[in-house]
Amino acid sequence: MISKLKFHLKKCFQYIRNNKNIDSFIKNLDVNNLNIVLTSDCDHATLKRHKSIIQPLCSNGIKITVATFLCLEDDKSPLAKHCYKNETTALDNKEFREFLLNMRDKYGLEIAYHGFSQISNKRIIFEKGLKLFREYTGEMPYTYVEHGGLKNHHIDGMCKKETLAFEGKNISSDYYILDILRENIKAVWAEHDYLDQNKENYLLEDFFYIKDGLNRFKRHKASMLSNQISRASNNSYFFPYTHFNYDLFDINVGNILERWDIYSRSKAFEFLYKLKDNGANFLTVKDAHKLWLSK
């Protein structure tokens, strides 16, 4: 109880200290006609949190790609302890599923595949998840977003074995899925592939590329975005990656799109709406990938 109180007091002080800086940044933002591909992974986000963020964004013309699991499992692994039922919502939750489908059909939200569950899944289970995804949504996923840590950068217990940096490309492994991805998925984010270049003008070619016979894409860490956008050329592309329920980032200008709790959500909304007012075009990964293919 005391630690929770200390956490909220810290955030209150950060909010008071940095609120004026955030307001000034948004007010003075003058870059025009950007192309924004906002992605969020479902980790840690409850149904209530998803609704409170996705509904207002979508209804105001902010398209989003949301990567979601089919279900949550518990094998007592670190991955199972990191995301778990009642803390993270998956597509097997009927209310959550119907909400996402409504946002998709009404506003163009993209539902991406985040794997069968949050733990390591053998290829037979991974493939089962794709079939369930089609059963739940009426279509195969266009986009797949890997979940978990990166092999050799995080402990193995926090890395899903079917990820491409672990056993996903090993044809002799029970976790081999490369062929499944080639046959079923149009756009893949894998191996923690972040775009960390420091440029004024990003093109689609900076994000999409072909590797391992897969159409793959890079993403920006959302914490990098505000600094880069303030210097961006008009019509530049950005692919910010966030989690709608990860609340441990400090409250400051750099983390506008990393904080979606009661302290910072309104500022994230203001930031995105200001970009929209300045002519920003919001796309899903699917939208952007099709544009790249057409060039």
C-alpha positions as CSV (number, residue, x, y, z in Angstrom):
1,M,0.0,0.0,0.0
2,I,2.8,2.4,0.9
3,S,4.8,1.6,-2.2
4,K,1.7,2.2,-4.4
5,L,1.2,5.5,-2.7
6,K,4.8,6.5,-3.3
7,F,4.4,5.5,-7.0
8,H,1.4,7.8,-7.4
9,L,3.0,10.6,-5.5
10,K,6.0,10.4,-7.8
11,K,3.8,10.5,-10.9
12,C,1.9,13.5,-9.5
13,F,5.1,15.4,-9.0
14,Q,6.3,14.5,-12.5
15,Y,3.0,15.6,-13.9
16,I,3.1,19.0,-12.1
17,R,6.8,19.6,-13.0
18,N,6.6,18.6,-16.7
19,N,3.0,19.5,-17.7
20,K,3.9,23.0,-18.9
21,N,6.7,21.6,-21.0
22,I,4.4,19.1,-22.6
23,D,1.7,21.7,-23.3
24,S,4.3,24.0,-24.8
25,F,5.7,21.2,-27.1
26,I,2.2,20.4,-28.4
27,K,1.2,24.0,-28.9
28,N,4.3,24.8,-30.9
29,L,4.2,21.7,-33.0
30,D,4.2,23.0,-36.6
31,V,5.2,20.0,-38.8
32,N,2.6,19.2,-41.4
33,N,1.2,16.2,-43.4
34,L,3.0,13.4,-41.6
35,N,2.1,9.8,-42.1
36,I,1.7,8.0,-38.8
37,V,1.4,4.2,-38.3
38,L,0.6,3.8,-34.6
39,T,0.9,0.3,-33.2
40,S,0.1,-1.1,-29.8
41,D,0.7,-4.5,-28.4
42,C,-2.0,-5.8,-26.1
43,D,0.4,-6.7,-23.2
44,H,-0.9,-5.6,-19.8
45,A,-4.0,-3.8,-21.2
46,T,-7.4,-4.6,-19.8
47,L,-10.6,-4.4,-21.7
48,K,-11.5,-1.2,-19.8
49,R,-8.2,0.4,-20.7
50,H,-8.4,-0.6,-24.3
51,K,-11.9,0.9,-24.7
52,S,-10.9,4.1,-23.0
53,I,-8.1,4.7,-25.5
54,I,-9.0,3.0,-28.7
55,Q,-12.6,4.3,-28.9
56,P,-11.8,8.0,-28.8
57,L,-8.8,7.7,-31.0
58,C,-10.6,5.7,-33.7
59,S,-13.6,7.9,-33.6
60,N,-11.4,10.9,-34.2
61,G,-9.7,9.5,-37.3
62,I,-6.6,8.0,-35.6
63,K,-6.1,4.5,-37.1
64,I,-4.3,2.0,-35.0
65,T,-2.8,-1.5,-35.4
66,V,-3.4,-3.5,-32.3
67,A,-1.5,-6.8,-31.9
68,T,-3.4,-9.3,-29.7
69,F,-3.0,-12.9,-28.4
70,L,-5.7,-15.5,-28.9
71,C,-5.6,-16.4,-25.2
72,L,-3.6,-16.3,-22.0
73,E,-1.9,-19.5,-20.7
74,D,-0.1,-20.3,-17.5
75,D,2.9,-22.6,-17.6
76,K,4.6,-20.9,-14.6
77,S,7.3,-19.5,-16.9
78,P,8.6,-15.9,-16.6
79,L,6.5,-15.1,-19.8
80,A,3.4,-16.4,-18.1
81,K,4.1,-14.2,-15.0
82,H,4.8,-11.1,-17.2
83,C,1.4,-11.1,-18.9
84,Y,-1.5,-13.0,-17.3
85,K,-5.3,-13.3,-17.1
86,N,-7.2,-10.3,-15.6
87,E,-4.1,-8.1,-16.4
88,T,-4.0,-8.7,-20.1
89,T,-7.0,-9.2,-22.5
90,A,-7.0,-11.6,-25.5
91,L,-9.3,-12.4,-28.4
92,D,-11.0,-15.3,-26.5
93,N,-12.6,-12.6,-24.4
94,K,-15.9,-12.1,-26.3
95,E,-16.5,-8.5,-25.3
96,F,-12.9,-7.5,-26.2
97,R,-13.2,-9.3,-29.5
98,E,-16.5,-7.7,-30.4
99,F,-15.1,-4.3,-29.5
100,L,-12.1,-4.7,-31.7
101,L,-14.2,-6.0,-34.6
102,N,-16.6,-3.0,-34.2
103,M,-13.6,-0.6,-34.3
104,R,-12.2,-2.4,-37.4
105,D,-15.5,-2.4,-39.3
106,K,-16.4,1.2,-38.3
107,Y,-13.1,3.0,-38.3
108,G,-10.5,0.8,-40.0
109,L,-8.6,-0.4,-37.0
110,E,-6.3,-3.4,-37.8
111,I,-6.2,-6.5,-35.6
112,A,-2.7,-8.1,-35.8
113,Y,-1.6,-11.5,-34.6
114,H,0.6,-11.5,-31.5
115,G,0.8,-15.2,-31.3
116,F,-1.5,-17.9,-29.8
117,S,-0.6,-16.8,-26.3
118,Q,2.0,-15.0,-24.3
119,I,4.1,-18.1,-23.6
120,S,6.3,-20.2,-26.0
121,N,4.0,-22.0,-28.5
122,K,5.1,-24.9,-30.7
123,R,4.3,-24.6,-34.4
124,I,1.2,-26.8,-34.2
125,I,-0.2,-24.4,-31.5
126,F,1.0,-21.3,-33.5
127,E,-0.9,-22.6,-36.5
128,K,-3.9,-23.4,-34.4
129,G,-3.9,-19.7,-33.3
130,L,-4.1,-18.6,-37.0
131,K,-7.1,-20.7,-37.6
132,L,-8.8,-19.4,-34.4
133,F,-7.9,-15.9,-35.5
134,R,-9.8,-16.4,-38.7
135,E,-12.7,-18.0,-36.9
136,Y,-12.9,-15.1,-34.5
137,T,-12.4,-12.3,-37.0
138,G,-13.5,-13.7,-40.3
139,E,-10.1,-13.2,-41.9
140,M,-6.5,-14.3,-41.6
141,P,-4.2,-11.8,-39.9
142,Y,-2.4,-9.5,-42.3
143,T,0.3,-8.5,-39.8
144,Y,2.2,-10.6,-37.2
145,V,4.0,-8.9,-34.3
146,E,6.4,-11.0,-32.2
147,H,6.0,-11.0,-28.4
148,G,8.6,-11.3,-25.7
149,G,12.3,-10.7,-25.3
150,L,15.1,-10.9,-27.8
151,K,17.3,-14.0,-27.7
152,N,20.8,-13.2,-26.3
153,H,19.6,-9.8,-25.1
154,H,17.1,-11.0,-22.5
155,I,17.0,-14.2,-20.4
156,D,15.7,-17.2,-22.3
157,G,12.7,-17.5,-20.0
158,M,11.4,-14.2,-21.3
159,C,11.9,-15.1,-25.0
160,K,9.3,-17.0,-26.9
161,K,10.9,-20.0,-28.5
162,E,9.0,-19.5,-31.8
163,T,10.5,-16.0,-32.3
164,L,12.8,-15.8,-35.3
165,A,15.9,-15.0,-33.3
166,F,15.4,-18.1,-31.1
167,E,14.0,-21.3,-32.7
168,G,11.5,-20.0,-35.2
169,K,13.9,-20.4,-38.2
170,N,15.3,-23.7,-37.0
171,I,13.6,-26.3,-39.3
172,S,14.4,-29.2,-36.9
173,S,12.7,-27.5,-34.0
174,D,9.2,-28.0,-32.7
175,Y,9.0,-24.2,-32.7
176,Y,9.8,-23.7,-36.3
177,I,7.3,-21.3,-37.9
178,L,9.2,-19.6,-40.7
179,D,7.3,-21.5,-43.4
180,I,3.9,-20.8,-41.7
181,L,4.7,-17.0,-41.7
182,R,5.8,-17.2,-45.4
183,E,2.5,-18.8,-46.4
184,N,0.1,-16.9,-44.2
185,I,1.4,-13.4,-43.1
186,K,1.9,-10.4,-45.3
187,A,3.9,-8.2,-42.9
188,V,6.1,-9.3,-39.9
189,W,7.7,-7.4,-37.1
190,A,10.5,-9.6,-35.6
191,E,13.8,-9.6,-33.7
192,H,13.0,-6.3,-32.0
193,D,13.6,-4.4,-35.2
194,Y,13.5,-0.8,-34.3
195,L,14.4,2.1,-36.6
196,D,17.0,4.1,-34.6
197,Q,18.3,6.3,-37.4
198,N,18.1,10.0,-36.8
199,K,16.7,11.5,-40.0
200,E,14.5,14.4,-41.0
201,N,12.6,12.5,-43.6
202,Y,11.5,8.9,-43.3
203,L,10.2,7.0,-46.4
204,L,8.3,3.8,-46.5
205,E,11.5,2.2,-47.8
206,D,13.1,2.9,-44.4
207,F,10.5,0.6,-42.7
208,F,9.6,-2.2,-45.1
209,Y,12.1,-4.7,-46.4
210,I,12.5,-8.4,-47.3
211,K,14.4,-10.9,-45.1
212,D,14.1,-14.7,-44.8
213,G,11.5,-14.6,-47.6
214,L,9.3,-12.5,-45.4
215,N,8.0,-8.9,-45.9
216,R,9.2,-7.3,-42.7
217,F,8.9,-3.9,-41.1
218,K,10.7,-1.8,-38.5
219,R,9.1,0.4,-35.8
220,H,10.1,3.5,-33.9
221,K,10.2,3.3,-30.1
222,A,7.5,5.8,-29.1
223,S,9.9,7.4,-26.6
224,M,12.0,8.6,-29.6
225,L,9.1,10.0,-31.5
226,S,8.5,13.5,-30.1
227,N,12.1,14.5,-30.5
228,Q,12.2,13.2,-34.1
229,I,8.8,14.7,-35.1
230,S,9.8,18.1,-34.0
231,R,12.6,18.1,-36.6
232,A,10.7,16.1,-39.3
233,S,10.2,17.1,-42.9
234,N,6.6,17.4,-44.1
235,N,5.1,14.1,-45.4
236,S,7.6,12.0,-43.5
237,Y,6.6,8.5,-42.1
238,F,6.7,7.4,-38.5
239,F,5.9,4.0,-37.0
240,P,5.5,4.6,-33.3
241,Y,5.2,1.5,-31.1
242,T,3.6,1.6,-27.7
243,H,1.6,-0.3,-25.1
244,F,-1.6,1.2,-24.0
245,N,-1.2,-0.2,-20.4
246,Y,2.5,0.2,-19.6
247,D,2.7,2.9,-16.9
248,L,6.3,2.9,-15.7
249,F,7.8,5.5,-18.1
250,D,8.5,8.9,-16.6
251,I,6.1,11.6,-17.5
252,N,7.8,14.0,-19.9
253,V,7.8,15.3,-23.4
254,G,9.7,12.3,-24.8
255,N,7.2,9.8,-23.4
256,I,3.9,11.4,-24.6
257,L,3.0,8.2,-26.5
258,E,4.4,5.9,-23.9
259,R,2.0,6.9,-21.1
260,W,-1.7,6.2,-21.3
261,D,-2.8,6.3,-17.7
262,I,-4.9,9.0,-15.9
263,Y,-1.9,11.3,-15.6
264,S,-0.9,11.4,-19.2
265,R,-3.6,10.0,-21.5
266,S,-5.1,13.4,-22.2
267,K,-1.7,14.7,-23.4
268,A,-1.3,11.7,-25.7
269,F,-4.7,12.5,-27.2
270,E,-3.9,16.2,-27.6
271,F,-0.6,15.3,-29.3
272,L,-2.2,13.0,-31.8
273,Y,-5.2,15.4,-32.4
274,K,-2.7,18.2,-33.1
275,L,-0.9,16.1,-35.6
276,K,-4.3,15.3,-37.2
277,D,-5.2,19.0,-37.3
278,N,-1.9,19.6,-39.0
279,G,-2.8,17.3,-41.8
280,A,-1.3,14.0,-40.5
281,N,-2.5,10.8,-42.3
282,F,-3.0,7.9,-39.9
283,L,-2.5,4.4,-41.4
284,T,-2.4,0.8,-40.2
285,V,0.5,-1.4,-40.9
286,K,-1.7,-3.1,-43.5
287,D,-2.4,0.3,-45.2
288,A,1.3,1.3,-45.2
289,H,2.5,-2.1,-46.5
290,K,0.1,-2.0,-49.4
291,L,1.3,1.4,-50.3
292,W,4.9,0.2,-50.2
293,L,4.0,-2.8,-52.4
294,S,2.3,-0.5,-55.0
295,K,5.5,1.5,-55.5
